[in-house]
Amino acid sequence: MPTQFTDHVSLPAQSKTKLVNRYSEYNRVVRSTVGESGEHNDPATEDLLTEVLRGTKLDIWFLERHANVGVLTDAA
């Protein structure tokens, strides 16, 4: 018989904020690497990193919404 989960993992607000901040920093690093790939005329790497960036931005969006953290990343 499957178990139904009714409780959510509870973290202190400070931990949630740190988690979102770490993902945001990773997002910034990936974004700058996308730019560097373009400067080095490497479209394959640029395309790959663009997909990574999309996933990371989505992860940040989910974390911010579910953690109820007021840390917002850049709008780009």
C-alpha positions as CSV (number, residue, x, y, z in Angstrom):
1,M,0.0,0.0,0.0
2,P,1.6,3.3,-1.0
3,T,2.4,5.9,1.6
4,Q,0.9,9.3,1.1
5,F,3.2,12.2,2.1
6,T,1.4,15.0,3.8
7,D,4.3,16.8,5.4
8,H,6.8,19.0,3.6
9,V,10.4,19.4,4.4
10,S,10.8,22.4,6.6
11,L,13.9,24.5,6.5
12,P,14.7,27.7,8.3
13,A,14.2,30.8,6.2
14,Q,18.0,31.6,6.3
15,S,18.7,28.2,4.8
16,K,16.2,28.7,2.0
17,T,17.7,32.1,1.2
18,K,21.2,30.6,1.1
19,L,20.0,27.8,-1.3
20,V,18.4,30.3,-3.7
21,N,21.5,32.6,-3.5
22,R,23.7,29.6,-4.4
23,Y,21.6,28.7,-7.4
24,S,21.5,32.4,-8.4
25,E,25.3,32.5,-8.3
26,Y,25.6,29.4,-10.4
27,N,23.1,31.0,-12.9
28,R,25.4,34.0,-13.1
29,V,28.5,31.9,-13.8
30,V,26.7,29.9,-16.5
31,R,25.4,33.1,-18.1
32,S,29.0,34.6,-18.2
33,T,30.3,31.3,-19.7
34,V,27.6,31.5,-22.4
35,G,29.0,34.9,-23.3
36,E,32.6,33.7,-23.4
37,S,31.6,30.8,-25.7
38,G,30.1,33.3,-28.1
39,E,33.3,35.4,-28.0
40,H,35.4,32.3,-28.8
41,N,33.1,31.4,-31.7
42,D,32.0,28.1,-30.2
43,P,28.3,27.8,-31.1
44,A,27.9,24.2,-29.9
45,T,29.1,25.0,-26.3
46,E,27.1,28.2,-26.4
47,D,23.9,26.3,-27.3
48,L,24.6,23.6,-24.7
49,L,25.1,26.2,-21.9
50,T,22.0,28.1,-23.0
51,E,20.0,25.0,-22.3
52,V,21.7,24.6,-18.9
53,L,20.9,28.2,-18.2
54,R,17.2,27.7,-19.0
55,G,17.0,24.8,-16.6
56,T,18.8,26.7,-13.9
57,K,16.5,29.7,-14.3
58,L,13.5,27.4,-14.0
59,D,15.0,25.7,-10.9
60,I,15.5,29.2,-9.3
61,W,11.9,30.1,-10.1
62,F,10.6,27.0,-8.4
63,L,12.9,27.4,-5.4
64,E,11.8,31.0,-4.9
65,R,8.2,30.2,-5.1
66,H,8.2,27.1,-3.0
67,A,10.5,28.5,-0.4
68,N,8.7,31.8,-0.1
69,V,12.0,33.6,-0.3
70,G,12.0,37.2,-1.4
71,V,15.3,36.9,-3.2
72,L,14.7,37.6,-6.9
73,T,17.2,36.9,-9.7
74,D,17.8,39.1,-12.7
75,A,14.9,39.3,-15.1
76,A,16.9,38.4,-18.2
